[in-house]
């Protein structure tokens, strides 16, 4: 039927929202198809808020709970969560800009987008669990440790599988993921994304606005902005783990001159010479860039064997001789009473490679990665070469796969031959986990290596590195009274048991009476504290034992892992040219003691009860430390401590960068 020309037309359905509405101010960022991105961001913010709350409750006793402090944690945390979310959604934003409207609105495209949305939310939930597990182990958000671990997936994945019920956890994550996605896809905003058409020009404008946000954040935001308190736990809670992970990846190598306060190089090198000089050493030149000196130790040179045992994660606080009443370390406590026991001794870092670096190179922890992991770390001035040049068998004996943390390459190119898990026969490996053979098997192999050197008529130094005191804390059944996989206490007690068996076997060997045993930790079992460098978390044991050769004594002079090599060489009465930054602790006056502690970013110098911390953003912090109460409080700057700290760290970085820490060829 033909419409009458005067008939009033029927009202037409209202047209879809136009670009004018869609792009009003910043509303465009969360309208049309970009509503999906907005919902994902909201999901991310919600998951992180819950994660932050759970982590806060986990460390409730360490957190400052004032209203202002908690508000700062959540406020700054929300900011960093948002920044991270903008980075996270970049691929989706680009895709939504480029995909044509006819494809985006196709009936087969919607389930595909929903599937990817599900995967994305599942990854967010997985990340929350990873954050919890990492916090439980290290007391921090994801950081440089996580970056290093990403490289060694065999050990890390294996450790996770052996430590946690991984597959049930992965299945359980489907529940919160499904709930979030169910609510999201049924929301009006999510549904409207498929019904609102848009032109490419409009999408490009929205995408540009979205992509500008991460660009601005990349330029103007950095991790230092997460600092909300003097309390390190509060600061960590204000961070975003994923953001910190990528920040650590970007800054894994830090140039001292770029990031830290520095002074005139010649002045600092001259000051360093004053700090490392001793009464029994003479510099071979007046050049301030050359710290080489001739060290002369009185007495007849001793060609004793050395068993150099570095124990994984053995904090001082685990040992009975330091006041622990749990009875975890009877063998180590006995050795401490029968040898030289250093009770005021500190690790240089929180990672094994930091301890290994300090013990073999006698150098302070320069910023960024340990020298053990850096390219070009061959032919350094090391303890290994000093023994090798005197005709010793020099062996690095490790129960794991030494490619981990680049250890085989480092030791193999700095004066040691390598013996690791791959060199052990099936009969020698009675028990192993992902990190390596049990400490009992490791010590048995080190005894065989010592026997072989003795049979060949050669003195030896065996550098032995344990693994059992490490999550998942598994070891042979029936050796101790603590069940496996029940925590750190079992790892500590089993390692102590293995050391006891090792010493009992060694006492039956013909080389025992001519051997010095050096027992030291690589670092503490935990590094988390209320301050950025909690000194109580750096206190470790050092025991030097040799009946008839070393008289028992308790040494309370402040010392560092960088002092172990010079102290050992002094006990042997060796004369040698040195580039070490450490000193013989036994020759230091009590007031000369000092120690070095650090992370890959923060560099600490402890002198007496004052800790000076150099910060990567420039500037410094100073703390007063009470060793009895373990209380550590912020105080005013110590100018002498600051000068000495800069002298050590700036000079050490400069010397390494300029190739002046290389070995001295034997004459």
ABEGO torsion letter per residue (X at the ends): XBBBAABBBBBBBBBBBBAAAAABEAAAAABEAAAAAAAAAAAAAAAAAAAAAAAAAAAAAABBABAAAAAAAAAAAAAAAAAAAAAAAAAAAAAAAABBAAAAABAAAAAAAAAAAAAAAAAAAAAAAAAAAAAAAAGBBBBAAAAAAAABAAAAAAAAAAABBAAAAAAAAAAAAAAAAAAAAABAAAAAAAABBBBAAAAAAAAAAAAAAAAAAAAABBAAAABABABAAAAAAABBAAAAAAAAAAAABBBAAAABBBBBAAAAAAAAAAAABBAABBBABABAABABBBBBBBEBBBBBBBBBBBBBGBBAAABAAAGBAAGABAAAAAAAAABBBBABBBBABABAAAAAAAAAAGBBBBBEBBAAABBGABGBBBAAAAAAAAGBBBBBBBABBAABGGAAAAAAAAGBBBBBAAABBAAABABBBAAEBBAAAAAAAAAAAAAAAAAAGBBBBBBBBBAABBOAGBBBBGABABBBGAEAAAAAAAAAAAAAAAAAAAAABAAAAABBBBBBBABBABABBABABBAAAABBBBBBBBBGABBBBBBABBBBAAAAAAAAAAAAGBBBBBABABBBAAABBAAABBBBBBBAABBBBBBEABBBBBBAAEEBBBBBBBAAAGBBBBBBBBAAAAAAAAAAAAAAAAAAAAGAABBBBBX
